[in-house]
Amino acid sequence: RQQCRRKIAAGVLAGVITVGAVLLVVSVVRSSGSSAAAAPTPTASAPPASLAEGRTWTSVLTTSVGAITLELDGSVAPQAVANFVSLSQSGFYDGTSCHRLTTAATDGLSVLQCGDPTGSGIGGPGYTWGPIENAPADNLYPAGTVAMARTSGDGSSMGSQFFLVYEDSTIPADSAGGYTVLGHITNGLDLVQQVGAAGISTDSPPAPATPVTIEKVETK
């Protein structure tokens, strides 16, 4: 479990699955943006949570494997949704790759991590943010969950990296808590599951054997 937690953190920040820098943002998945600097800058900041408007948003990810539709809930994760909406509407995610894949057999969890413009697992939008929002109390992330990657043990390390859960996964909380759930997949989960079934490449961080590129994102 400790090894799984480290991988998730590294992904999100990459330094978050990028939950760090590889899987979450720093510890799980590092967040990142297509044109942003990998390291946070003192002048950059996350968009205000009010941008989420406390409502449901629909985001369509046009990818190299097909369209994946997300429903984002601005009422339960306003900062995360505001961040995703802002980045997607600015074209930040366009042309980025989903750089990391984990499987239940190798890592104990099944997620596809995206949102790093550098593809290294440590890229981001030039800022980090927190705290954690809407994390499941039971550590269970059902198939279809969309959550933010972050650095292990740091609830204020989220950026642009996010992960798509393609099979029910238990991701243990760390000293900072769980992982921010901002929405779920409403269409295209089968596409992500096909990517998961194809397995992992030999790249580092472990990328999906079937390359996945986010060509554009439309959010409204």
N, C-alpha and C positions, 0 to 999 in steps of 0.2 A: 504493500500500500504506500509505503514511503517513496518507493521508486516511482510509482504511478503518479503520486502527487507532484514529485519533482518534474516529471515530464510534462504534466498538464500545465504547470506554472510556466515552464520555459516556453511552451508553445504560444500562449496568449500574448505575453509581453515580450517574450524573447529576451528577456533580460532586464509575456503574459500570453499554453498550451499552446499559446502564447498566451498557462497560468504562470508565467515566468517569462521566458523568452522563446521557448520552443513550442510548447503546447498551448498554454492559455495566454498570457500577454508577456509576462515575465516568467511566471512559474508555470502557468498552464498554457497560455497562448499570448504571446506578445502582441499588442495592438500596433497597427501601423497604418500609414496612408500612402497612396500612390505617389504623391509628390512631396510628402513631408519629410523632414529630417528624422533620422532614427533616434536621435537623442532629444529629450525635452529641452525647451528653451525657457528662460524665466519670463519672457514676455508672452508666450503662447498660453492659451487657456481653453478649457472645454467650453462648448456653447452652453448657455443657461438652460437649466432643466425646464424652464417655462416653454421652451421651443416645442416640447413634446405635446403641449396643449392638453394633457390629461386624456387623450383619446387614442383610438386604435388606428394604426397606420398599416398600409399594405406596401410591401417592398418586393419587387420582382427582380431577381438576379438572373440576367441572361448569361449563361455560362457555356463553356465549350462542350458540356455534356447535356445541355438542355436548360429549360427555364425552371427556376426554383422560386416559389412564392412564399414569402414570410408574412406573418401577422405580428406586428409589434404593439405592445401594450404600454402606452405612455402614462397610464394611471398607476401602474405598479412599479415601473422602472423608468421614471421620467428623465433622469440624467443619462442613462444608457440609451434610451430611445432618442433623446434630443441629439446625442452625439452621433448615433448611427444615421439619423435623418440628415443632419448637417453635412456629414462626410459624404453620404451617398448623393445628395443633391448637388454637391460641389464637384462630383466626378472623381472623388478621391479613390474609390474602389475600382474604377474602370481600368481594365488591363492588368489587374493584380492576379496572382495565382493563389490557390489554396495549397499552402506549403507543407502541411503536416497531416498525417493520417495515423490514427491509432486503432488497434483492433482489440477485441476482448481477449483473444488468444495470446497476444504479445504484451499488452499493457493493462488489461483488466477493464478497459473502457473503450467505447466505440465512438470516436469523434473525428470530424474533418475540420481542420483549423484554417481559417482564411483571414484576410484583412491586412497582411503585411506587404507593403509595396516593394520591399527589398527581397522578399521570398526567403529570407534567412531565419525568420522567427524572432528577430530582435528589432524589427523596424516598427515605426509608429508615426503618429500625426504631429509630433513635435511637442506634445504635452501629455501629461497623465492626469487621471482624475479618480475620484471615489466619493463617498464610500460604496461598499457593496449594497446592492438593492435586490430584493425579491429572491433570495437564495432559498432553496428548499430545505426545510428543517430536517428532513429524513435523508438528505444527501443523494436522493434519487433524481436523476435527470432522464425523463422518458424519451423514447425515440421521437424525433422531431423538435426537440428543445433547441432554442437559439440562445446562447449565453456568451458573456464576455470573458476573454482570457485575461489573466493578470499574473503578476509575479507572486510566487509562493510567499505567504506570510505578510503580504502587503495589500491591504484593501484599497489603497489609493494609487495603484499602479496600472489601472486600466487605461487603454488608449484606443486603438482602432481594431485590434485583432479580436475575432470572435470565433466561436466554434459551433458546428452543427452536429447534434447527437443523432446518429443513425440507428442505434439499437439502445434499448434501455441500459443505462449505465449508472453505477454508484460511484460518485466521486467524493471521497472523504473531505470534509472541511479541514482547513489547517488553522493555524493560530489566528488568522485574520477572519476566518469564517468560510462560507461557501462561495459560489460563483453567481454573479448577477444574471438572472434569466430575464431577457427582454422580450421574448416572444416564442413563436413556434412555426414550424413549416406547415403550410396548408396545402401545398401542391409541390410535387417533385421529390418527396422523401425517397421514393423508389430509385431515383437517379443517384442520390447520395449513397443509398444502400448498395447499388451496383458498384460504385466506386470503392466502397468498403470491401465488398466481396472480392474485388480484383486484387486487393492486397497492397502491400507497401513496397516501394522501390528501395534501392540500396543507397539512396542519397542521404545526406545529413543536413538538416533534420529529416527524419524518415518521411518522404513525400509519398503521395498516392501513386501506385503504379500506373493508374490512368490519370494523366495530367488534367487538372481542372483550372481553367482560367475564367475569372469573372470579367466578361466583356463589357457589361454596363449594368447599372442598377437604377431602376426607376422606383421612387418612393413617393407616395401621396397619401 
